[in-house]
Amino acid sequence: MSDKNEFELFREMMSDVAPIAQDTVEDQTGPHQPTEAQLARQRAAQKLAHSDPEYLSLDYATMVKPDEVMAYKRDGVQEGVFRKLRLGKYDINARLDLHKMSLEQARDEILRFLKQCQRMDVRTVIIVHGKGERSNPPAMMKSYVCQWLQQISDVLGFHSALRHQGGSGALYVMLKKSQEKKLETRERHLSHRP
């Protein structure tokens, strides 16, 4: 078949096709409109950020062993950053000791402590929960603390401390930057652009 015959055949097959009335792409440079699902997630995150202690359950926690080394890293945290946390390379700027507290007191105190640390731009803290070898069930406070920290959206990660700072009876905890500090960093980086 020659090129001319192919072209005629193509024209014949396309004879009943109407051209598109508008073939340009819409301008997408306007402000982003979040979807309803994104707005719902944002409202849920804000609710957690306002620290209603009731969302941290006192009813159930996955139980761990007293000597078990605990580790948790939220998605997006770089491996090198987590390794430095695990090795105790970050300065510990605040400490919370939960010994002799009930679960409810500990839950409320953790939320208050972490909110205060974030307001003061403290990024790395240590929470001493004890091993709980003599508690019934064993390691009860440790189990609940680890579960709660995973539910608090401002916690980027945690790891059991080095032996001289409490070992498996304490956790290094890394917090997100406060919104004010994020804004400062963003403005600083934008001002350095050419």
N, C-alpha and C positions, 0 to 999 in steps of 0.2 A: 504494500500500500504506500502510495506516495504521500509526501507531507501535505500536499494540497487536499488530497482526499481525506486525510486524518483531520485537517482543520475544518473541512466542510461537515464531516461527521460530528465533530465536536459542536459546531454551531447549531447543527440540527438537534442534537441532544439537549442543548441549553436554550433552545428557543422559547420555552415556556417559563424560564426562570426570570423573576423580577429582580432588578438591582436593589441593593439595600439603600434605604432613604438616607440614613446617617451612618457614615463609616469612620467617624473620628472617635478617639478615646476620650472619655470624660475626664475633666481636670480633677485630679485627686489631691490637690495641694491644700484643700481646706482643712478645717479642724477634724480630727478623728472622732467619730461617734461610736462609743462603745456599745457592744451588743448587750442585750438583757442579761445573758449569762455572765458576761464580764462584770456588769454592775452588781449582780447578785454575789459574785465572788468577792468583789471589793467591799460590799456591805458586811459580808461575813468576816473578812479580814479585819475590818475596822472594829467590829464587835469584839473580836479576840484582842485587838490592840487596846481596847478600853478595859481589858482585864476583868471580866466578870468571872470570878473564881469558880462559879458553878460548872463551867464547861470542862474543868479538869476534874474528872471523876474520882470519887473516894470509894466507889463500889468495887472496882476491879483493876488489877494491874497484872501483867505477865510477870510472874515471879522469876527472879534471877538468883544466882548463888552468891553468898557473902564475898567470896574471893574472885568472882568473875570480873574480868576487865570489860568495861562498857565503852562503846564507841558508836557515834552517830554523826552523820554528815548529811546535811540537806543538799539536794541537787543544786548544782551550780557552784558549790564551794570547790576551789581548786585543790588538787591533791597536795601540792607543796604547802599551801596554807594549812591544810588539815594536819600534815606531817609535823609542821612547826608547833601546832597546838598540842598534838600527841606527845611531842618531845619536851613540852614545857618551855619552849623558846620565847613565848610572848610574856611581857610583863603582866603580872597579876595585879590589877588595880583595885579589886574589892574582894571581900570574902564574906560568905554567909555560912554560919554553923547551925545545923538543924538538930543537934543533939538535944534531948529532953523535950522536944516538941511533939505534939500530936500530929497526925496526918493533916488534919484540917488547918492547924496553925502553920505547919510547914508549907502547905499549898498557898495559903494567903501570903506568907512571908516571902516565898519565892517570887510571886507575881509582883509584890511591892518592891522587892529588892531589884529585880530585873528592870522594872520601869524606871526606878530611880537611877540605876546605872546608865540606862540609855539616855535619860535626860542630861546626865553629867558627861556624856560621851565616853563612858567606860566601855571598852569593847571586849576585854577578857577578864573573867572572874573565876573564882573557885567556890564551889558549893560543897561543904562537908556534910555528908549524910550518914556517915558511919557504915560499917560493914553489916551490922545487924546480926551478928553471930548468935546472940542470946535472945533475939526477938522471936515472937511466935506469930506467924511463920518467919523463918530466917530471912534476913535481908528485905524486910517489908518496906522500910522507908526508902532504901536504895531502889527497889523495884518501882515504886510509885514516882519517885523523883525522875528517874530515867524516862518513864512513860510521859510524865507531864512536860518535860523539856522538849520532847519530840512534838508535842501538840502546840507549843508556844511558837507562833510564827516568827517572832523576833530572834529566836535561837537558831544560829547557823549550824552549830555542831557542838558536840561535847566528847570528851574522852576521859577515862580514868586518869587520875593524877599520877605523877611520879611518886615513888615510895616515900621520899623525904617530905612530901606535901600531902600525904594521906593515902597514897596508893589507891587500892580499890574501894576505899571508904570516902573518896572525894572525887569531884569531877572538875576538869577545866571546862569552862563554858564560853563559847564565842558568840557575841551578839552582833546583830545588824547595826549599821550606822543609823543614827537618828535622822529623821527627815531633814532637819536643819543642816546637819553635817553633810548629807548627800547634796543638798542645794548649794552649800558653800563649795564643795569639791567640784560640782558641775560648773559653777560660775568661774572658779579658778582656772579650770581647764579651758573653758570657752574664751577667757581673756588672754590666754597664751596662744591662741590660734593666729596664724598669720593673716 
